[in-house]
């Protein structure tokens, strides 16, 4: 099992994937939707690597922060 320190690596990977996929013409809603899509992909592929619920809670909090920032 990965620990909470590894969660910071999750946000780095998420931000990198976002930066690689973001387009200049995207609306703020589209930017948030992109973050959400990437977070879902990470959750789907890595949820078994963490204690139950830990990665999901982290990503929900991350998205809540991005929602406040963008919308």
PDB file of N, H, CA, C and O in Angstrom:
ATOM      1  N   UNK A   1       0.836  -1.192   0.000  1.00  0.00           N
ATOM      2  CA  UNK A   1       0.000   0.000   0.000  1.00  0.00           C
ATOM      3  C   UNK A   1       0.876   1.249   0.000  1.00  0.00           C
ATOM      4  O   UNK A   1       1.900   1.323   0.679  1.00  0.00           O
ATOM      5  N   UNK A   2       0.439   2.214  -0.778  1.00  0.00           N
ATOM      6  H   UNK A   2      -0.393   2.154  -1.330  1.00  0.00           H
ATOM      7  CA  UNK A   2       1.140   3.493  -0.803  1.00  0.00           C
ATOM      8  C   UNK A   2       0.670   4.321   0.381  1.00  0.00           C
ATOM      9  O   UNK A   2      -0.421   4.106   0.908  1.00  0.00           O
ATOM     10  N   UNK A   3       1.504   5.271   0.794  1.00  0.00           N
ATOM     11  H   UNK A   3       2.390   5.446   0.365  1.00  0.00           H
ATOM     12  CA  UNK A   3       1.130   6.112   1.931  1.00  0.00           C
ATOM     13  C   UNK A   3       0.705   7.497   1.470  1.00  0.00           C
ATOM     14  O   UNK A   3       0.681   7.784   0.273  1.00  0.00           O
ATOM     15  N   UNK A   4       0.374   8.345   2.419  1.00  0.00           N
ATOM     16  H   UNK A   4       0.394   8.112   3.391  1.00  0.00           H
ATOM     17  CA  UNK A   4      -0.149   9.668   2.079  1.00  0.00           C
ATOM     18  C   UNK A   4       0.875  10.539   1.358  1.00  0.00           C
ATOM     19  O   UNK A   4       0.499  11.445   0.614  1.00  0.00           O
ATOM     20  N   UNK A   5       2.159  10.277   1.568  1.00  0.00           N
ATOM     21  H   UNK A   5       2.465   9.541   2.173  1.00  0.00           H
ATOM     22  CA  UNK A   5       3.174  11.041   0.848  1.00  0.00           C
ATOM     23  C   UNK A   5       3.046  10.832  -0.652  1.00  0.00           C
ATOM     24  O   UNK A   5       3.309  11.736  -1.445  1.00  0.00           O
ATOM     25  N   UNK A   6       2.639   9.634  -1.027  1.00  0.00           N
ATOM     26  H   UNK A   6       2.425   8.899  -0.383  1.00  0.00           H
ATOM     27  CA  UNK A   6       2.458   9.325  -2.434  1.00  0.00           C
ATOM     28  C   UNK A   6       1.295  10.112  -3.043  1.00  0.00           C
ATOM     29  O   UNK A   6       1.225  10.266  -4.262  1.00  0.00           O
ATOM     30  N   UNK A   7       0.391  10.605  -2.212  1.00  0.00           N
ATOM     31  H   UNK A   7       0.448  10.480  -1.222  1.00  0.00           H
ATOM     32  CA  UNK A   7      -0.735  11.372  -2.728  1.00  0.00           C
ATOM     33  C   UNK A   7      -0.273  12.668  -3.380  1.00  0.00           C
ATOM     34  O   UNK A   7      -0.889  13.124  -4.343  1.00  0.00           O
ATOM     35  N   UNK A   8       0.801  13.270  -2.871  1.00  0.00           N
ATOM     36  H   UNK A   8       1.301  12.899  -2.088  1.00  0.00           H
ATOM     37  CA  UNK A   8       1.304  14.484  -3.510  1.00  0.00           C
ATOM     38  C   UNK A   8       1.793  14.178  -4.923  1.00  0.00           C
ATOM     39  O   UNK A   8       1.706  15.024  -5.813  1.00  0.00           O
ATOM     40  N   UNK A   9       2.304  12.974  -5.125  1.00  0.00           N
ATOM     41  H   UNK A   9       2.374  12.287  -4.402  1.00  0.00           H
ATOM     42  CA  UNK A   9       2.724  12.560  -6.462  1.00  0.00           C
ATOM     43  C   UNK A   9       1.516  12.420  -7.383  1.00  0.00           C
ATOM     44  O   UNK A   9       1.616  12.657  -8.587  1.00  0.00           O
ATOM     45  N   UNK A  10       0.378  12.035  -6.816  1.00  0.00           N
ATOM     46  H   UNK A  10       0.296  11.842  -5.839  1.00  0.00           H
ATOM     47  CA  UNK A  10      -0.847  11.920  -7.605  1.00  0.00           C
ATOM     48  C   UNK A  10      -1.223  13.287  -8.168  1.00  0.00           C
ATOM     49  O   UNK A  10      -1.547  13.407  -9.350  1.00  0.00           O
ATOM     50  N   UNK A  11      -1.182  14.314  -7.326  1.00  0.00           N
ATOM     51  H   UNK A  11      -0.920  14.216  -6.366  1.00  0.00           H
ATOM     52  CA  UNK A  11      -1.565  15.643  -7.814  1.00  0.00           C
ATOM     53  C   UNK A  11      -0.560  16.155  -8.846  1.00  0.00           C
ATOM     54  O   UNK A  11      -0.946  16.851  -9.786  1.00  0.00           O
ATOM     55  N   UNK A  12       0.707  15.824  -8.687  1.00  0.00           N
ATOM     56  H   UNK A  12       1.020  15.259  -7.923  1.00  0.00           H
ATOM     57  CA  UNK A  12       1.707  16.225  -9.680  1.00  0.00           C
ATOM     58  C   UNK A  12       1.408  15.557 -11.016  1.00  0.00           C
ATOM     59  O   UNK A  12       1.438  16.214 -12.057  1.00  0.00           O
ATOM     60  N   UNK A  13       1.121  14.272 -10.996  1.00  0.00           N
ATOM     61  H   UNK A  13       1.096  13.739 -10.151  1.00  0.00           H
ATOM     62  CA  UNK A  13       0.789  13.565 -12.235  1.00  0.00           C
ATOM     63  C   UNK A  13      -0.491  14.105 -12.853  1.00  0.00           C
ATOM     64  O   UNK A  13      -0.588  14.238 -14.072  1.00  0.00           O
ATOM     65  N   UNK A  14      -1.465  14.413 -12.019  1.00  0.00           N
ATOM     66  H   UNK A  14      -1.386  14.305 -11.028  1.00  0.00           H
ATOM     67  CA  UNK A  14      -2.723  14.956 -12.511  1.00  0.00           C
ATOM     68  C   UNK A  14      -2.485  16.308 -13.176  1.00  0.00           C
ATOM     69  O   UNK A  14      -3.000  16.563 -14.265  1.00  0.00           O
ATOM     70  N   UNK A  15      -1.717  17.164 -12.538  1.00  0.00           N
ATOM     71  H   UNK A  15      -1.299  16.957 -11.653  1.00  0.00           H
ATOM     72  CA  UNK A  15      -1.418  18.484 -13.101  1.00  0.00           C
ATOM     73  C   UNK A  15      -0.634  18.364 -14.409  1.00  0.00           C
ATOM     74  O   UNK A  15      -0.864  19.129 -15.346  1.00  0.00           O
ATOM     75  N   UNK A  16       0.293  17.400 -14.470  1.00  0.00           N
ATOM     76  H   UNK A  16       0.480  16.779 -13.709  1.00  0.00           H
ATOM     77  CA  UNK A  16       1.066  17.204 -15.698  1.00  0.00           C
ATOM     78  C   UNK A  16       0.167  16.732 -16.833  1.00  0.00           C
ATOM     79  O   UNK A  16       0.270  17.227 -17.956  1.00  0.00           O
ATOM     80  N   UNK A  17      -0.706  15.785 -16.547  1.00  0.00           N
ATOM     81  H   UNK A  17      -0.790  15.383 -15.635  1.00  0.00           H
ATOM     82  CA  UNK A  17      -1.639  15.286 -17.569  1.00  0.00           C
ATOM     83  C   UNK A  17      -2.557  16.409 -18.028  1.00  0.00           C
ATOM     84  O   UNK A  17      -2.856  16.528 -19.217  1.00  0.00           O
ATOM     85  N   UNK A  18      -3.002  17.226 -17.091  1.00  0.00           N
ATOM     86  H   UNK A  18      -2.759  17.129 -16.126  1.00  0.00           H
ATOM     87  CA  UNK A  18      -3.852  18.372 -17.419  1.00  0.00           C
ATOM     88  C   UNK A  18      -3.106  19.338 -18.343  1.00  0.00           C
ATOM     89  O   UNK A  18      -3.640  19.757 -19.370  1.00  0.00           O
ATOM     90  N   UNK A  19      -1.889  19.684 -17.979  1.00  0.00           N
ATOM     91  H   UNK A  19      -1.455  19.343 -17.145  1.00  0.00           H
ATOM     92  CA  UNK A  19      -1.093  20.626 -18.777  1.00  0.00           C
ATOM     93  C   UNK A  19      -0.857  20.091 -20.191  1.00  0.00           C
ATOM     94  O   UNK A  19      -0.846  20.856 -21.155  1.00  0.00           O
ATOM     95  N   UNK A  20      -0.670  18.787 -20.308  1.00  0.00           N
ATOM     96  H   UNK A  20      -0.679  18.166 -19.525  1.00  0.00           H
ATOM     97  CA  UNK A  20      -0.427  18.179 -21.614  1.00  0.00           C
ATOM     98  C   UNK A  20      -1.689  18.114 -22.468  1.00  0.00           C
ATOM     99  O   UNK A  20      -1.595  18.008 -23.691  1.00  0.00           O
ATOM    100  N   UNK A  21      -2.863  18.176 -21.851  1.00  0.00           N
ATOM    101  H   UNK A  21      -2.939  18.262 -20.857  1.00  0.00           H
ATOM    102  CA  UNK A  21      -4.125  18.013 -22.572  1.00  0.00           C
ATOM    103  C   UNK A  21      -4.901  19.314 -22.752  1.00  0.00           C
ATOM    104  O   UNK A  21      -5.767  19.408 -23.622  1.00  0.00           O
ATOM    105  N   UNK A  22      -4.596  20.304 -21.940  1.00  0.00           N
ATOM    106  H   UNK A  22      -3.892  20.227 -21.234  1.00  0.00           H
ATOM    107  CA  UNK A  22      -5.345  21.564 -21.964  1.00  0.00           C
ATOM    108  C   UNK A  22      -5.140  22.282 -23.291  1.00  0.00           C
ATOM    109  O   UNK A  22      -4.048  22.294 -23.859  1.00  0.00           O
ATOM    110  N   UNK A  23      -6.230  22.880 -23.765  1.00  0.00           N
ATOM    111  H   UNK A  23      -7.117  22.870 -23.305  1.00  0.00           H
ATOM    112  CA  UNK A  23      -6.172  23.681 -24.977  1.00  0.00           C
ATOM    113  C   UNK A  23      -6.483  25.127 -24.622  1.00  0.00           C
ATOM    114  O   UNK A  23      -7.280  25.391 -23.721  1.00  0.00           O
ATOM    115  N   UNK A  24      -5.871  26.045 -25.311  1.00  0.00           N
ATOM    116  H   UNK A  24      -5.223  25.831 -26.043  1.00  0.00           H
ATOM    117  CA  UNK A  24      -6.014  27.468 -25.007  1.00  0.00           C
ATOM    118  C   UNK A  24      -7.451  27.964 -25.126  1.00  0.00           C
ATOM    119  O   UNK A  24      -7.828  28.937 -24.472  1.00  0.00           O
ATOM    120  N   UNK A  25      -8.246  27.309 -25.950  1.00  0.00           N
ATOM    121  H   UNK A  25      -7.940  26.520 -26.481  1.00  0.00           H
ATOM    122  CA  UNK A  25      -9.613  27.769 -26.193  1.00  0.00           C
ATOM    123  C   UNK A  25     -10.644  27.189 -25.219  1.00  0.00           C
ATOM    124  O   UNK A  25     -11.837  27.464 -25.346  1.00  0.00           O
ATOM    125  N   UNK A  26     -10.194  26.398 -24.260  1.00  0.00           N
ATOM    126  H   UNK A  26      -9.225  26.176 -24.157  1.00  0.00           H
ATOM    127  CA  UNK A  26     -11.124  25.753 -23.327  1.00  0.00           C
ATOM    128  C   UNK A  26     -11.768  26.766 -22.389  1.00  0.00           C
ATOM    129  O   UNK A  26     -11.115  27.684 -21.893  1.00  0.00           O
ATOM    130  N   UNK A  27     -13.071  26.576 -22.158  1.00  0.00           N
ATOM    131  H   UNK A  27     -13.601  25.831 -22.561  1.00  0.00           H
ATOM    132  CA  UNK A  27     -13.755  27.393 -21.159  1.00  0.00           C
ATOM    133  C   UNK A  27     -13.335  26.920 -19.772  1.00  0.00           C
ATOM    134  O   UNK A  27     -12.711  25.867 -19.638  1.00  0.00           O
ATOM    135  N   UNK A  28     -13.673  27.689 -18.744  1.00  0.00           N
ATOM    136  H   UNK A  28     -14.180  28.544 -18.853  1.00  0.00           H
ATOM    137  CA  UNK A  28     -13.351  27.276 -17.375  1.00  0.00           C
ATOM    138  C   UNK A  28     -14.048  25.967 -17.031  1.00  0.00           C
ATOM    139  O   UNK A  28     -13.468  25.117 -16.355  1.00  0.00           O
ATOM    140  N   UNK A  29     -15.289  25.794 -17.489  1.00  0.00           N
ATOM    141  H   UNK A  29     -15.761  26.484 -18.038  1.00  0.00           H
ATOM    142  CA  UNK A  29     -16.001  24.532 -17.239  1.00  0.00           C
ATOM    143  C   UNK A  29     -15.302  23.373 -17.925  1.00  0.00           C
ATOM    144  O   UNK A  29     -15.174  22.297 -17.341  1.00  0.00           O
ATOM    145  N   UNK A  30     -14.853  23.571 -19.145  1.00  0.00           N
ATOM    146  H   UNK A  30     -14.957  24.445 -19.620  1.00  0.00           H
ATOM    147  CA  UNK A  30     -14.129  22.517 -19.862  1.00  0.00           C
ATOM    148  C   UNK A  30     -12.806  22.183 -19.171  1.00  0.00           C
ATOM    149  O   UNK A  30     -12.391  21.025 -19.135  1.00  0.00           O
ATOM    150  N   UNK A  31     -12.151  23.206 -18.625  1.00  0.00           N
ATOM    151  H   UNK A  31     -12.488  24.147 -18.655  1.00  0.00           H
ATOM    152  CA  UNK A  31     -10.912  22.956 -17.889  1.00  0.00           C
ATOM    153  C   UNK A  31     -11.195  22.107 -16.652  1.00  0.00           C
ATOM    154  O   UNK A  31     -10.466  21.157 -16.367  1.00  0.00           O
ATOM    155  N   UNK A  32     -12.255  22.448 -15.917  1.00  0.00           N
ATOM    156  H   UNK A  32     -12.848  23.220 -16.149  1.00  0.00           H
ATOM    157  CA  UNK A  32     -12.622  21.652 -14.740  1.00  0.00           C
ATOM    158  C   UNK A  32     -12.982  20.230 -15.157  1.00  0.00           C
ATOM    159  O   UNK A  32     -12.570  19.267 -14.510  1.00  0.00           O
ATOM    160  N   UNK A  33     -13.749  20.101 -16.234  1.00  0.00           N
ATOM    161  H   UNK A  33     -14.083  20.883 -16.758  1.00  0.00           H
ATOM    162  CA  UNK A  33     -14.150  18.773 -16.718  1.00  0.00           C
ATOM    163  C   UNK A  33     -12.928  17.930 -17.075  1.00  0.00           C
ATOM    164  O   UNK A  33     -12.922  16.718 -16.859  1.00  0.00           O
ATOM    165  N   UNK A  34     -11.902  18.567 -17.618  1.00  0.00           N
ATOM    166  H   UNK A  34     -11.907  19.551 -17.794  1.00  0.00           H
ATOM    167  CA  UNK A  34     -10.670  17.854 -17.944  1.00  0.00           C
ATOM    168  C   UNK A  34      -9.995  17.356 -16.666  1.00  0.00           C
ATOM    169  O   UNK A  34      -9.560  16.206 -16.602  1.00  0.00           O
ATOM    170  N   UNK A  35      -9.906  18.220 -15.648  1.00  0.00           N
ATOM    171  H   UNK A  35     -10.259  19.154 -15.701  1.00  0.00           H
ATOM    172  CA  UNK A  35      -9.359  17.780 -14.362  1.00  0.00           C
ATOM    173  C   UNK A  35     -10.150  16.578 -13.836  1.00  0.00           C
ATOM    174  O   UNK A  35      -9.570  15.590 -13.385  1.00  0.00           O
ATOM    175  N   UNK A  36     -11.457  16.675 -13.899  1.00  0.00           N
ATOM    176  H   UNK A  36     -11.929  17.477 -14.265  1.00  0.00           H
ATOM    177  CA  UNK A  36     -12.316  15.605 -13.388  1.00  0.00           C
ATOM    178  C   UNK A  36     -12.098  14.304 -14.147  1.00  0.00           C
ATOM    179  O   UNK A  36     -12.017  13.236 -13.542  1.00  0.00           O
ATOM    180  N   UNK A  37     -12.003  14.389 -15.456  1.00  0.00           N
ATOM    181  H   UNK A  37     -12.069  15.257 -15.948  1.00  0.00           H
ATOM    182  CA  UNK A  37     -11.773  13.208 -16.284  1.00  0.00           C
ATOM    183  C   UNK A  37     -10.445  12.532 -15.940  1.00  0.00           C
ATOM    184  O   UNK A  37     -10.378  11.308 -15.822  1.00  0.00           O
ATOM    185  N   UNK A  38      -9.413  13.315 -15.783  1.00  0.00           N
ATOM    186  H   UNK A  38      -9.467  14.309 -15.879  1.00  0.00           H
ATOM    187  CA  UNK A  38      -8.093  12.771 -15.439  1.00  0.00           C
ATOM    188  C   UNK A  38      -8.134  12.149 -14.043  1.00  0.00           C
ATOM    189  O   UNK A  38      -7.564  11.080 -13.823  1.00  0.00           O
ATOM    190  N   UNK A  39      -8.803  12.810 -13.105  1.00  0.00           N
ATOM    191  H   UNK A  39      -9.266  13.679 -13.283  1.00  0.00           H
ATOM    192  CA  UNK A  39      -8.914  12.274 -11.743  1.00  0.00           C
ATOM    193  C   UNK A  39      -9.623  10.926 -11.754  1.00  0.00           C
ATOM    194  O   UNK A  39      -9.232  10.011 -11.030  1.00  0.00           O
ATOM    195  N   UNK A  40     -10.660  10.800 -12.568  1.00  0.00           N
ATOM    196  H   UNK A  40     -10.978  11.543 -13.156  1.00  0.00           H
ATOM    197  CA  UNK A  40     -11.388   9.529 -12.666  1.00  0.00           C
ATOM    198  C   UNK A  40     -10.478   8.443 -13.226  1.00  0.00           C
ATOM    199  O   UNK A  40     -10.491   7.311 -12.744  1.00  0.00           O
ATOM    200  N   UNK A  41      -9.696   8.780 -14.232  1.00  0.00           N
ATOM    201  H   UNK A  41      -9.686   9.701 -14.623  1.00  0.00           H
ATOM    202  CA  UNK A  41      -8.763   7.810 -14.808  1.00  0.00           C
ATOM    203  C   UNK A  41      -7.749   7.339 -13.767  1.00  0.00           C
ATOM    204  O   UNK A  41      -7.447   6.149 -13.676  1.00  0.00           O
ATOM    205  N   UNK A  42      -7.228   8.278 -12.987  1.00  0.00           N
ATOM    206  H   UNK A  42      -7.473   9.245 -13.060  1.00  0.00           H
ATOM    207  CA  UNK A  42      -6.265   7.925 -11.940  1.00  0.00           C
ATOM    208  C   UNK A  42      -6.932   7.031 -10.897  1.00  0.00           C
ATOM    209  O   UNK A  42      -6.363   6.021 -10.484  1.00  0.00           O
ATOM    210  N   UNK A  43      -8.125   7.400 -10.477  1.00  0.00           N
ATOM    211  H   UNK A  43      -8.588   8.220 -10.812  1.00  0.00           H
ATOM    212  CA  UNK A  43      -8.836   6.601  -9.480  1.00  0.00           C
ATOM    213  C   UNK A  43      -9.088   5.191 -10.004  1.00  0.00           C
ATOM    214  O   UNK A  43      -8.874   4.212  -9.289  1.00  0.00           O
ATOM    215  N   UNK A  44      -9.538   5.090 -11.239  1.00  0.00           N
ATOM    216  H   UNK A  44      -9.712   5.885 -11.819  1.00  0.00           H
ATOM    217  CA  UNK A  44      -9.823   3.777 -11.828  1.00  0.00           C
ATOM    218  C   UNK A  44      -8.582   2.896 -11.911  1.00  0.00           C
ATOM    219  O   UNK A  44      -8.662   1.682 -11.718  1.00  0.00           O
ATOM    220  N   UNK A  45      -7.443   3.504 -12.197  1.00  0.00           N
ATOM    221  H   UNK A  45      -7.378   4.490 -12.354  1.00  0.00           H
ATOM    222  CA  UNK A  45      -6.237   2.698 -12.405  1.00  0.00           C
ATOM    223  C   UNK A  45      -5.418   2.462 -11.144  1.00  0.00           C
ATOM    224  O   UNK A  45      -4.597   1.545 -11.109  1.00  0.00           O
ATOM    225  N   UNK A  46      -5.626   3.284 -10.092  1.00  0.00           N
ATOM    226  H   UNK A  46      -6.293   4.029 -10.120  1.00  0.00           H
ATOM    227  CA  UNK A  46      -4.742   3.188  -8.928  1.00  0.00           C
ATOM    228  C   UNK A  46      -5.449   2.945  -7.595  1.00  0.00           C
ATOM    229  O   UNK A  46      -4.788   2.890  -6.558  1.00  0.00           O
ATOM    230  N   UNK A  47      -6.771   2.800  -7.598  1.00  0.00           N
ATOM    231  H   UNK A  47      -7.307   2.845  -8.441  1.00  0.00           H
ATOM    232  CA  UNK A  47      -7.471   2.700  -6.311  1.00  0.00           C
ATOM    233  C   UNK A  47      -7.005   1.524  -5.473  1.00  0.00           C
ATOM    234  O   UNK A  47      -7.064   1.587  -4.245  1.00  0.00           O
ATOM    235  N   UNK A  48      -6.548   0.462  -6.101  1.00  0.00           N
ATOM    236  H   UNK A  48      -6.501   0.411  -7.098  1.00  0.00           H
ATOM    237  CA  UNK A  48      -6.069  -0.712  -5.354  1.00  0.00           C
ATOM    238  C   UNK A  48      -4.726  -0.462  -4.666  1.00  0.00           C
ATOM    239  O   UNK A  48      -4.318  -1.235  -3.799  1.00  0.00           O
ATOM    240  N   UNK A  49      -4.043   0.614  -5.049  1.00  0.00           N
ATOM    241  H   UNK A  49      -4.375   1.242  -5.752  1.00  0.00           H
ATOM    242  CA  UNK A  49      -2.725   0.912  -4.490  1.00  0.00           C
ATOM    243  C   UNK A  49      -2.791   1.590  -3.125  1.00  0.00           C
ATOM    244  O   UNK A  49      -1.770   1.726  -2.451  1.00  0.00           O
ATOM    245  N   UNK A  50      -3.982   2.013  -2.715  1.00  0.00           N
ATOM    246  H   UNK A  50      -4.812   1.902  -3.262  1.00  0.00           H
ATOM    247  CA  UNK A  50      -4.155   2.769  -1.468  1.00  0.00           C
ATOM    248  C   UNK A  50      -5.179   2.078  -0.582  1.00  0.00           C
ATOM    249  O   UNK A  50      -5.968   1.255  -1.046  1.00  0.00           O
ATOM    250  N   UNK A  51      -5.156   2.424   0.702  1.00  0.00           N
ATOM    251  H   UNK A  51      -4.515   3.093   1.079  1.00  0.00           H
ATOM    252  CA  UNK A  51      -6.188   1.921   1.596  1.00  0.00           C
ATOM    253  C   UNK A  51      -7.532   2.387   1.086  1.00  0.00           C
ATOM    254  O   UNK A  51      -7.636   3.423   0.428  1.00  0.00           O
ATOM    255  N   UNK A  52      -8.556   1.619   1.393  1.00  0.00           N
ATOM    256  H   UNK A  52      -8.471   0.778   1.927  1.00  0.00           H
ATOM    257  CA  UNK A  52      -9.896   1.900   0.869  1.00  0.00           C
ATOM    258  C   UNK A  52     -10.332   3.342   1.149  1.00  0.00           C
ATOM    259  O   UNK A  52     -10.310   3.797   2.293  1.00  0.00           O
ATOM    260  N   UNK A  53     -10.722   4.040   0.103  1.00  0.00           N
ATOM    261  H   UNK A  53     -10.740   3.670  -0.826  1.00  0.00           H
ATOM    262  CA  UNK A  53     -11.264   5.383   0.223  1.00  0.00           C
ATOM    263  C   UNK A  53     -10.250   6.517   0.251  1.00  0.00           C
ATOM    264  O   UNK A  53     -10.624   7.672   0.050  1.00  0.00           O
ATOM    265  N   UNK A  54      -8.981   6.223   0.494  1.00  0.00           N
ATOM    266  H   UNK A  54      -8.676   5.284   0.658  1.00  0.00           H
ATOM    267  CA  UNK A  54      -7.977   7.278   0.660  1.00  0.00           C
ATOM    268  C   UNK A  54      -7.764   8.059  -0.637  1.00  0.00           C
ATOM    269  O   UNK A  54      -7.795   9.289  -0.630  1.00  0.00           O
ATOM    270  N   UNK A  55      -7.554   7.367  -1.729  1.00  0.00           N
ATOM    271  H   UNK A  55      -7.529   6.367  -1.735  1.00  0.00           H
ATOM    272  CA  UNK A  55      -7.317   8.041  -3.000  1.00  0.00           C
ATOM    273  C   UNK A  55      -8.575   8.786  -3.444  1.00  0.00           C
ATOM    274  O   UNK A  55      -8.489   9.909  -3.940  1.00  0.00           O
ATOM    275  N   UNK A  56      -9.716   8.177  -3.270  1.00  0.00           N
ATOM    276  H   UNK A  56      -9.786   7.265  -2.867  1.00  0.00           H
ATOM    277  CA  UNK A  56     -10.969   8.835  -3.655  1.00  0.00           C
ATOM    278  C   UNK A  56     -11.171  10.132  -2.870  1.00  0.00           C
ATOM    279  O   UNK A  56     -11.510  11.163  -3.451  1.00  0.00           O
ATOM    280  N   UNK A  57     -10.966  10.084  -1.565  1.00  0.00           N
ATOM    281  H   UNK A  57     -10.690   9.246  -1.092  1.00  0.00           H
ATOM    282  CA  UNK A  57     -11.114  11.283  -0.733  1.00  0.00           C
ATOM    283  C   UNK A  57     -10.139  12.369  -1.162  1.00  0.00           C
ATOM    284  O   UNK A  57     -10.501  13.544  -1.228  1.00  0.00           O
ATOM    285  N   UNK A  58      -8.916  11.980  -1.449  1.00  0.00           N
ATOM    286  H   UNK A  58      -8.622  11.026  -1.395  1.00  0.00           H
ATOM    287  CA  UNK A  58      -7.915  12.948  -1.878  1.00  0.00           C
ATOM    288  C   UNK A  58      -8.327  13.617  -3.190  1.00  0.00           C
ATOM    289  O   UNK A  58      -8.241  14.837  -3.324  1.00  0.00           O
ATOM    290  N   UNK A  59      -8.774  12.814  -4.150  1.00  0.00           N
ATOM    291  H   UNK A  59      -8.844  11.823  -4.041  1.00  0.00           H
ATOM    292  CA  UNK A  59      -9.152  13.368  -5.446  1.00  0.00           C
ATOM    293  C   UNK A  59     -10.405  14.234  -5.352  1.00  0.00           C
ATOM    294  O   UNK A  59     -10.508  15.241  -6.053  1.00  0.00           O
ATOM    295  N   UNK A  60     -11.352  13.863  -4.505  1.00  0.00           N
ATOM    296  H   UNK A  60     -11.269  13.045  -3.935  1.00  0.00           H
ATOM    297  CA  UNK A  60     -12.550  14.688  -4.302  1.00  0.00           C
ATOM    298  C   UNK A  60     -12.160  16.056  -3.740  1.00  0.00           C
ATOM    299  O   UNK A  60     -12.684  17.081  -4.176  1.00  0.00           O
ATOM    300  N   UNK A  61     -11.246  16.070  -2.780  1.00  0.00           N
ATOM    301  H   UNK A  61     -10.820  15.237  -2.426  1.00  0.00           H
ATOM    302  CA  UNK A  61     -10.774  17.333  -2.206  1.00  0.00           C
ATOM    303  C   UNK A  61     -10.008  18.146  -3.253  1.00  0.00           C
ATOM    304  O   UNK A  61     -10.166  19.364  -3.329  1.00  0.00           O
ATOM    305  N   UNK A  62      -9.192  17.487  -4.046  1.00  0.00           N
ATOM    306  H   UNK A  62      -9.063  16.497  -3.984  1.00  0.00           H
ATOM    307  CA  UNK A  62      -8.442  18.151  -5.109  1.00  0.00           C
ATOM    308  C   UNK A  62      -9.406  18.816  -6.081  1.00  0.00           C
ATOM    309  O   UNK A  62      -9.221  19.976  -6.450  1.00  0.00           O
ATOM    310  N   UNK A  63     -10.440  18.077  -6.496  1.00  0.00           N
ATOM    311  H   UNK A  63     -10.590  17.135  -6.196  1.00  0.00           H
ATOM    312  CA  UNK A  63     -11.410  18.625  -7.447  1.00  0.00           C
ATOM    313  C   UNK A  63     -12.218  19.765  -6.837  1.00  0.00           C
ATOM    314  O   UNK A  63     -12.552  20.726  -7.530  1.00  0.00           O
ATOM    315  N   UNK A  64     -12.532  19.668  -5.559  1.00  0.00           N
ATOM    316  H   UNK A  64     -12.260  18.887  -4.996  1.00  0.00           H
ATOM    317  CA  UNK A  64     -13.259  20.746  -4.885  1.00  0.00           C
ATOM    318  C   UNK A  64     -12.422  22.032  -4.917  1.00  0.00           C
ATOM    319  O   UNK A  64     -12.956  23.118  -5.141  1.00  0.00           O
ATOM    320  N   UNK A  65     -11.143  21.904  -4.698  1.00  0.00           N
ATOM    321  H   UNK A  65     -10.709  21.022  -4.517  1.00  0.00           H
ATOM    322  CA  UNK A  65     -10.239  23.051  -4.748  1.00  0.00           C
ATOM    323  C   UNK A  65     -10.189  23.636  -6.164  1.00  0.00           C
ATOM    324  O   UNK A  65     -10.216  24.854  -6.338  1.00  0.00           O
ATOM    325  N   UNK A  66     -10.118  22.779  -7.151  1.00  0.00           N
ATOM    326  H   UNK A  66     -10.096  21.790  -7.010  1.00  0.00           H
ATOM    327  CA  UNK A  66     -10.086  23.247  -8.546  1.00  0.00           C
ATOM    328  C   UNK A  66     -11.411  23.892  -8.927  1.00  0.00           C
ATOM    329  O   UNK A  66     -11.426  24.861  -9.686  1.00  0.00           O
ATOM    330  N   UNK A  67     -12.513  23.379  -8.419  1.00  0.00           N
ATOM    331  H   UNK A  67     -12.501  22.592  -7.802  1.00  0.00           H
ATOM    332  CA  UNK A  67     -13.822  23.956  -8.707  1.00  0.00           C
ATOM    333  C   UNK A  67     -13.881  25.397  -8.192  1.00  0.00           C
ATOM    334  O   UNK A  67     -14.355  26.295  -8.887  1.00  0.00           O
ATOM    335  N   UNK A  68     -13.396  25.604  -6.972  1.00  0.00           N
ATOM    336  H   UNK A  68     -13.011  24.875  -6.407  1.00  0.00           H
ATOM    337  CA  UNK A  68     -13.376  26.958  -6.401  1.00  0.00           C
ATOM    338  C   UNK A  68     -12.469  27.887  -7.213  1.00  0.00           C
ATOM    339  O   UNK A  68     -12.772  29.063  -7.409  1.00  0.00           O
ATOM    340  N   UNK A  69     -11.374  27.338  -7.667  1.00  0.00           N
ATOM    341  H   UNK A  69     -11.128  26.382  -7.507  1.00  0.00           H
ATOM    342  CA  UNK A  69     -10.395  28.116  -8.422  1.00  0.00           C
ATOM    343  C   UNK A  69     -10.927  28.510  -9.807  1.00  0.00           C
ATOM    344  O   UNK A  69     -10.703  29.629 -10.270  1.00  0.00           O
ATOM    345  N   UNK A  70     -11.627  27.586 -10.455  1.00  0.00           N
ATOM    346  H   UNK A  70     -11.809  26.677 -10.079  1.00  0.00           H
ATOM    347  CA  UNK A  70     -12.018  27.789 -11.859  1.00  0.00           C
ATOM    348  C   UNK A  70     -13.446  28.295 -12.039  1.00  0.00           C
ATOM    349  O   UNK A  70     -13.721  29.056 -12.967  1.00  0.00           O
ATOM    350  N   UNK A  71     -14.350  27.878 -11.164  1.00  0.00           N
ATOM    351  H   UNK A  71     -14.126  27.259 -10.411  1.00  0.00           H
ATOM    352  CA  UNK A  71     -15.762  28.170 -11.422  1.00  0.00           C
ATOM    353  C   UNK A  71     -16.360  29.172 -10.459  1.00  0.00           C
ATOM    354  O   UNK A  71     -17.540  29.504 -10.567  1.00  0.00           O
TER     355      UNK A  71
END
